[in-house]
Structures are given as structure tokens and as C-alpha cells.
């Protein structure tokens, strides 16, 4: 009898697990279809890590009409996602006591660089990892090319970079000028990332490439992540938004900013797993809110870490000439997402950002998407009551401010009249007189966490405007 019961329980578990897997794959399928339509990509690859389990799917074909569908081992350019590898190497150096966040970067540069300061204020390691060095964007300088971006620009970039060596970089680094005091303002700089590669080599006495292999790739079994492919290996083609075939990015520099890295969905989900490992001290350091910001933060070279209705969120976008990669973690949900499309255009970033948010929303949704209801506000007497309830499984203590931003306040999350009040552990509320709104007029709005985390509208909401941002609407 006992054996029969165990068999029944095991059978039920397997059935439930299969149903759960089907739900995950259905969510991936739906969102991949939307991503393909919004981005215009020939090929869409998605990898999910949910509660330790890996799910991957590939759609379309790499080249139109060739039927060459991507798989888990297809090489793609991951571009700036490489910066997270560089960030982890620097995080490791900090944990090992080899560097300090308040060190002047020149401590780890051989040679004289009196120009790497502004009014006596030097660039510190903490400025380096948070994109606040005040350094120019690239070396060699490509400002003129960036003024008029066309489908020809990537080919001009390659011509500019051809023959540009590490020695050229070091020489030019001694001539660059800081635009402001370091640490004052965000300014994206690939130059600072290449400098990070040089700094790491000087700290450890090993090549940047070997540091990657020894400390990240070999440990995680990322055998298909490389700065250069073997002769018998090829990467997937990438395309401009007009479907012109784009060149392969080449560089003679360190590649620590992402100019050379190729990887696969199979390897990227391994890296997702490491980033979500709460026991991995290096990964946790690389995501840390170093500045103790009450809003968003960068960690070590992340594009952004912030709080929203899904808890903590961290993401990095990698855009090459013809390929875009999205790498995002949701630590409180134990979910990671990586998406790769082989196209590059002005709307690709937004398509990836919104798809990631929608996909994770689908993965955690417990409501019936077919059952619609008004979300976010009610009218009580002479007042409009805006309300938001944070999921109980997430840490509401991370929410420092909660605001309503919309067409009625110029979408300003810092408007003092639209700051919500915390009513209990996870519920926020704002009461606004009806008289402040025009009767019969439709207003759009969203909830904003800590001035930076804009809420993704739940699919069960009936009051949406149907735009790309899918804002909530209110009509009195």
C-alpha cells in the first residue's frame, strides 16, 4: 500500500512538473512572437532560468530563406554584456584586497597620466564601474561618425579601428581630457572599459582573456564563450534594421568592453545561474548598491539595478552592429532572462526591455489573463484613490518612495503632490481630489518605484491605453 501511495505521489509530481514546463514554454512562445514582430529580427533566441531550471527556445532563421535555425550552441556577438564579466573580475579583485574602490585608477596604470583628473580630482575605481569617469566614449575617437548614424557607420567604425593597437590606446589615453569632475554624472564610456582590461592585467600579471577563462568561463563550464573563434567556428550573421548584412566586430584591444566576445544561449543561461547564486560572493559584490542609492544603482558595469513590482531587477544590454543581447536577473523571484535577436535598430532596445518585463510577468502571474478588471485606482466620493499592493513574497522595505506619474503631472515621478503613502507592510495609497481632474477626459499613468522603476502594467488590467508602453488609464 505504501509503495502504491509513493507511486501515485510521484506520478502527480511528474504531471505537475510537466504542466509547469508547458506553462513556461507557452509564455516564451507568446513573447518571442511579439519580440520578432516588434524588432523585425529574422532570428530570436531566448533562455530562461526559473528556480534553477533551464528553458531555451529558438525561432525563425538566422538568414532569410536559408532555414538555418539557431540552437543552444549558435555563436552570437554579445557585445556589452561582456562588461559584466569585466565587472566580476574587478569585484573579485576588491574582495581579494588587491584594489580598493577609492583607489586612483592611475595606481594600476604604468606610465604617467596627469590628465586623468579634473581640477585635482582623480578617477577612482568606484567611478570606473559606475560609468562616472567623465572620459570620452571611445578610443580611437569616433565622435564624428556618431553624429550621423546610417547603415554604413559600422563599416566606417571597422575601418577606423583597423590597425589600432594597445600601444596606440595607451598613447592616446595620456592625451584625453575629462569633461567634468569624476563621480558627478553618468557618462557611458567604452574607453573606460578597455582601461579596466589594462588595469586587470597589471593587477594580476595575466592577460584579460586568461583571467576570463580561469575565473569565469572554466568554472562555469562556459566552453562556448570566447574573445575569438577557432577557424572552424562561425558566428551568426547580424543585420541592420533595413536588413543589410552587418560586419563582424574586430578589435586589437583588450575586448573588455565587448568588442570581441562571442557566446551562446547555452552559455548565457550558465552565467544567469551564477548571477542568481546568493552564495556566490563575487556575483553578489558585482550587483551591490555601492553608493547606497535610494533610487537606482549600477553595481559593477550593469546598465541599471532598480526596484519595481518584480522586486530587484538588474539588466545589461549588449548591442553590436547587427545583434542585440538582453541579459536580466530578478533575484527575489529567482528568475533570469537572456534574449538574442540578430538585428539592430533604434527600437530594438525597447522591444527587448518590454519583452523581458512581459515574459517575467507571465511566468509569475497567478491571475486569469482573460479576466479583466480596472487596476490602480478607484473613485470614493469626491476623491480618486490610487493604490498599489507589493507582492508579499518580495521585500517592500526596498521601496523608499512610491509615486504616481502620468499625463496629469508631466510624467514626473518626483512631483510632491503625487507621492504615495505606505499604509501597511506592502500597500501604498494616494488620495487626490476629483476636482483636480477634468470630467470625461482620459488620463494615462503608471506607478514608479524609487523614482526609477516604472511598473509594467499587468495583463489583467482592463484600463490600458494600448500604446507601446501600455499605460494605465483613468477616465472620470
URVEN-V622178 format. One line per field, one symbol per residue. ss: DSSP state (H for helix, E for strand, C for the rest). psi: psi as a letter, one per 20 degrees, with the letter a starting at -180 (. if undefined). burial: b if it has 9 or more other C-alpha atoms within 8 Angstrom, else e. Layout:
ss=???
psi=???
burial=???
This chain:
ss=CHHHHHHHHHHHHHHHHHHHHHHHHHHHHHHHHHHHHHHCCCEEEEEEEECCEEEEEEEECCCCCCCCCCCCCCEEECHHHHHHHHHHHHHHHHHCCCCCCCCEHHHHCCCCCCCCEECCEECEHHHHHCCCCCCCCCCCCCHHHHCCCCCCHHHHHHHHHCCCCHHHHHHHHCCCCCCCCCCCCCCCCHHHHHHHHHHHHHHHCCCHHHHHHHHHHHHHCCCCCECCCCCCCCECCCEECCCCECCCCCCCCCCCCCCCCEECHHHHHHHHHHHCCCCCHHHHHHCCCCCCCCCCECCCCCCEEEEECCEEEEEEEEECCCCEEEEEEEHHHCEEEEEEECEECCCHHHHHHHHHHHHHHHHHCCCCCCCCECCCEEEECCEEEEEEECCCCCCHHHCCCEEEEECCCCCCCCCHHHECEECCCCEEEEEEEHHHCCCCCEEEEEEEECCCEECCCCCCECCECCCCCCCEEEEC
psi=gghgghggggghgggggghgghgghggggghhghggghhjqgppppppoolipppqqqqbqgppiijnpraijppqpicihhhhggghhhhghghijhrqhjqphihjppapmiilroliorprhhhgijkkhjqrgqpqpkhhhihnpaihghhhghhgipiorhhgghghhiiqppiapqjhqpopohghhhhhgggghhgikqqgghggghifghhikmikoqipqrhjqqqqqqqrhjkppqrppqqjahjiijiipqarhghhhhhggghioiiohgghhiiqnhjlqidrricnjqgqprpbijbpppqppooahjqpppoqqmhhilpqppppqlqprhjgghggghggggghghhipjrohioqqpqiqrpocjqpopqpopphiqniiiohqprppaiikkkoijohikpqpphbhjpqqpppphiiqppiqpqqrqqppkihnppppqiiphmqijrhilqqqpp.
burial=eeeeeeeeeeeeeeeeeeeeeebbbebbbebbebbbeebbbbbbbbbbbbeeebbbbbbbbbbeeebebbbebbbbbbbbbbbbbbbbbbbbbbeeeeeeeebbbeeebeeeeebbbbeeebbbbebbbbbbbbbbbbbbebeebeeeeeeebbbbbbebbeebebeebeebebebebeebbbeebbebbbbbbebbbbbbbeeeeebeebbbbbbbbebebebbbbebeeeeebbbbbbbeeebbbebbbbbbbbbbbbbbbbbbbbbbbbbbbbbeebebbbbbbebeeeeebbbbbbbbbbbbbbebbbbbbbbbbbbbbbbbbbbbbbebbbbbbbbbbbeeebbebbbbbbbbbbbebeeeeeeeeeeeeebeeeeebbbbbbebeeebebeebbbbbbbbbbeebebebeebbbebeeebbbbbebbeeebeeeeebbbbbbbbbbbbbebeebbebbbeeeebbbbbee
